[in-house]
Amino acid sequence: MLQLQKIIPTYFDPATCAHSELWLKSIEVEPGERIQIQAPSGSGKTSLTHFLYGIRNEYSGSIRYDGSELRTLDPDQLADLRREKLAIVFQDMRLFPKPTLRDNFEIKRQLTEHHSKETILDWAGRLGIDHRLDTPAKLCSYGEQQRASIIRALLQPFKWILLDEPFSHLDDANAHKAMQLILEESEKQGAAVLLADLEIVPFYPSSRLIRLLA
């Protein structure tokens, strides 16, 4: 279970968050839940994603994964959490720019040993980037990079997956295909999905909507 206990960025005025459905609230995310976080610009969407992934800690309150306080994990424990239980699609994608897409996938595949090379080929074909596998990531379009970042995130075991504007560079057809792949893999693993976006994503069948600033 993921538990958020009254978290708020340290640079936010609590008075401006009185109507938030997340900041300064106590929230629990059960296994398999599909959470949609609607967050207008400036409300802390990306900050929240970074807090949950443990790469920033400028917040008060508590974030716990299966009872363990995130900020108390040592570097090895945090690395284990990210490798075995916590996947993410960053808004800025964060692929290695010079290696090819195939190499980006292979780095993740060898790190986690969770999926086969055949799975990578299958997913790349489904998302229409199989013809770009041997292209350096930096030479791919933003849409191709975004689809690659989604595949990379799914190449590991996870109990939670964090999605920060995962379809911002995709047209409707590709966004639907990517969403279907995410949901399929999340269901196989019984994982919770937390999707944060500026607007409500209409084709995401969420079980709960949380407005970051109501």
C-alpha positions as CSV (number, residue, x, y, z in Angstrom):
1,M,0.0,0.0,0.0
2,L,1.0,3.6,-0.7
3,Q,0.2,6.0,2.0
4,L,0.5,9.8,1.8
5,Q,0.2,11.6,5.1
6,K,-0.4,15.3,4.9
7,I,2.3,16.1,2.4
8,I,2.9,19.5,0.9
9,P,5.8,21.1,-0.9
10,T,7.8,23.3,1.5
11,Y,7.6,26.2,-1.0
12,F,3.8,26.2,-1.0
13,D,1.6,28.3,1.3
14,P,-0.7,26.0,3.1
15,A,-3.4,28.6,2.9
16,T,-3.6,28.3,-0.9
17,C,-4.0,24.5,-0.6
18,A,-7.0,24.4,1.6
19,H,-9.2,23.0,-1.1
20,S,-6.7,20.5,-2.5
21,E,-7.8,16.9,-2.5
22,L,-4.2,15.7,-2.0
23,W,-2.0,18.4,-0.3
24,L,-2.3,18.2,3.5
25,K,-4.7,15.2,3.2
26,S,-4.2,11.6,4.2
27,I,-4.6,9.3,1.2
28,E,-4.1,5.5,0.8
29,V,-3.6,3.8,-2.6
30,E,-4.6,0.2,-2.7
31,P,-3.0,-2.5,-4.9
32,G,-4.5,-2.4,-8.4
33,E,-6.1,1.0,-8.1
34,R,-6.1,3.4,-11.0
35,I,-5.7,6.9,-9.8
36,Q,-6.1,10.0,-11.9
37,I,-4.6,13.2,-10.5
38,Q,-5.8,16.3,-12.3
39,A,-3.4,19.1,-11.7
40,P,-3.5,22.5,-13.4
41,S,-0.2,24.2,-14.3
42,G,1.6,25.4,-11.1
43,S,-0.2,23.1,-8.7
44,G,2.8,20.9,-8.1
45,K,2.1,17.9,-10.4
46,T,5.7,17.2,-11.4
47,S,6.9,18.0,-7.9
48,L,4.5,15.3,-6.6
49,T,5.7,12.8,-9.1
50,H,9.3,13.5,-8.1
51,F,8.4,13.2,-4.4
52,L,6.8,9.9,-4.9
53,Y,9.8,8.6,-6.8
54,G,12.2,9.8,-4.1
55,I,14.3,12.2,-6.3
56,R,13.2,15.3,-4.4
57,N,12.3,15.7,-0.7
58,E,11.3,19.4,-0.3
59,Y,8.1,18.5,1.3
60,S,6.6,18.1,4.8
61,G,4.5,15.1,5.7
62,S,5.1,11.4,5.0
63,I,5.2,9.1,2.0
64,R,5.2,5.4,2.8
65,Y,5.5,2.3,0.6
66,D,4.3,-0.8,2.3
67,G,4.9,0.9,5.6
68,S,8.4,2.1,4.9
69,E,9.0,5.8,5.1
70,L,10.5,6.9,1.8
71,R,12.9,9.5,3.2
72,T,14.4,7.0,5.6
73,L,15.5,4.6,2.9
74,D,19.2,4.4,2.3
75,P,20.5,4.5,-1.3
76,D,20.6,0.7,-1.7
77,Q,17.0,0.4,-0.3
78,L,15.8,3.2,-2.6
79,A,17.5,1.6,-5.6
80,D,15.8,-1.8,-4.8
81,L,12.4,0.0,-4.5
82,R,12.8,1.5,-7.9
83,R,14.2,-1.7,-9.6
84,E,11.6,-4.1,-8.1
85,K,8.4,-2.2,-7.2
86,L,8.3,1.4,-8.5
87,A,8.2,2.4,-12.2
88,I,7.9,5.9,-13.7
89,V,7.3,7.7,-16.9
90,F,8.9,11.2,-16.5
91,Q,7.3,14.2,-18.2
92,D,10.7,15.0,-19.8
93,M,11.3,11.3,-20.7
94,R,14.9,11.1,-19.6
95,L,16.1,8.6,-22.1
96,F,19.9,8.3,-22.6
97,P,20.3,10.6,-25.7
98,K,23.3,9.0,-27.5
99,P,22.4,5.3,-27.2
100,T,19.8,3.9,-29.6
101,L,16.3,3.1,-28.4
102,R,17.2,-0.5,-28.5
103,D,20.2,0.2,-26.2
104,N,18.0,2.2,-23.8
105,F,15.6,-0.7,-23.5
106,E,18.4,-3.2,-23.2
107,I,20.0,-1.3,-20.3
108,K,16.7,-1.5,-18.4
109,R,16.1,-5.1,-19.4
110,Q,19.4,-6.3,-18.1
111,L,19.0,-4.3,-14.9
112,T,15.7,-5.9,-14.0
113,E,15.8,-9.2,-16.0
114,H,12.0,-9.1,-16.1
115,H,11.1,-9.2,-19.8
116,S,12.7,-10.7,-22.9
117,K,14.1,-9.1,-26.1
118,E,11.1,-10.5,-27.9
119,T,8.8,-8.6,-25.6
120,I,10.6,-5.4,-26.5
121,L,10.1,-6.1,-30.2
122,D,6.5,-6.8,-29.7
123,W,5.8,-3.6,-27.7
124,A,7.9,-1.5,-30.1
125,G,5.8,-2.8,-32.9
126,R,2.5,-2.2,-31.1
127,L,3.5,1.4,-30.5
128,G,4.9,2.0,-33.9
129,I,8.6,2.6,-33.1
130,D,10.1,-0.8,-34.2
131,H,11.6,0.9,-37.2
132,R,13.4,3.4,-34.9
133,L,15.1,0.8,-32.6
134,D,18.5,1.4,-34.0
135,T,18.2,5.2,-34.0
136,P,19.9,7.3,-31.2
137,A,17.2,8.5,-28.8
138,K,18.1,12.2,-29.4
139,L,17.4,11.9,-33.1
140,C,13.9,10.5,-32.5
141,S,10.8,12.8,-32.4
142,Y,9.3,13.7,-29.0
143,G,6.4,11.4,-29.8
144,E,8.8,8.5,-30.5
145,Q,10.8,9.2,-27.4
146,Q,7.6,9.3,-25.3
147,R,6.5,5.9,-26.5
148,A,10.0,4.6,-25.8
149,S,9.9,6.0,-22.3
150,I,6.6,4.2,-21.7
151,I,8.1,0.9,-22.9
152,R,11.2,1.4,-20.8
153,A,9.1,1.9,-17.7
154,L,7.2,-1.3,-18.3
155,L,10.4,-3.4,-18.6
156,Q,10.5,-4.1,-14.9
157,P,8.5,-5.6,-12.1
158,F,6.4,-2.9,-10.3
159,K,3.7,-2.5,-7.7
160,W,3.2,1.1,-8.5
161,I,3.7,3.0,-11.8
162,L,3.9,6.9,-11.8
163,L,2.9,8.6,-15.1
164,D,3.6,12.3,-15.5
165,E,1.8,13.6,-18.6
166,P,2.6,10.4,-20.4
167,F,0.7,11.2,-23.6
168,S,1.6,14.9,-24.0
169,H,3.4,14.4,-27.3
170,L,1.1,11.7,-28.8
171,D,-1.9,11.9,-31.0
172,D,-5.1,10.2,-29.9
173,A,-4.5,6.9,-31.7
174,N,-1.0,6.4,-30.3
175,A,-2.1,7.6,-26.8
176,H,-4.8,5.0,-26.8
177,K,-2.4,2.2,-27.8
178,A,0.1,3.3,-25.1
179,M,-2.6,3.5,-22.5
180,Q,-3.8,0.0,-23.4
181,L,-0.3,-1.4,-23.0
182,I,0.2,0.3,-19.6
183,L,-3.1,-1.1,-18.4
184,E,-2.4,-4.6,-19.6
185,E,1.0,-4.8,-17.9
186,S,-0.3,-3.1,-14.7
187,E,-3.2,-5.6,-14.5
188,K,-0.8,-8.6,-15.0
189,Q,1.3,-7.3,-12.0
190,G,-1.7,-6.2,-9.9
191,A,-0.1,-2.8,-9.8
192,A,-1.5,0.6,-8.9
193,V,-1.4,3.3,-11.6
194,L,-1.1,6.9,-10.7
195,L,-1.5,9.2,-13.7
196,A,-1.0,12.9,-13.3
197,D,-2.0,15.3,-16.0
198,L,-3.1,18.9,-16.6
199,E,-6.6,17.8,-17.6
200,I,-8.6,14.7,-17.1
201,V,-7.5,12.0,-19.5
202,P,-10.9,10.7,-20.8
203,F,-9.7,7.3,-22.1
204,Y,-8.1,6.4,-18.8
205,P,-10.5,4.2,-16.8
206,S,-9.6,5.5,-13.4
207,S,-11.2,4.2,-10.2
208,R,-10.6,7.5,-8.4
209,L,-10.1,11.1,-9.4
210,I,-8.0,13.4,-7.1
211,R,-7.8,17.1,-7.9
212,L,-4.5,18.5,-6.8
213,L,-6.1,22.0,-6.5
214,A,-9.9,21.8,-6.4
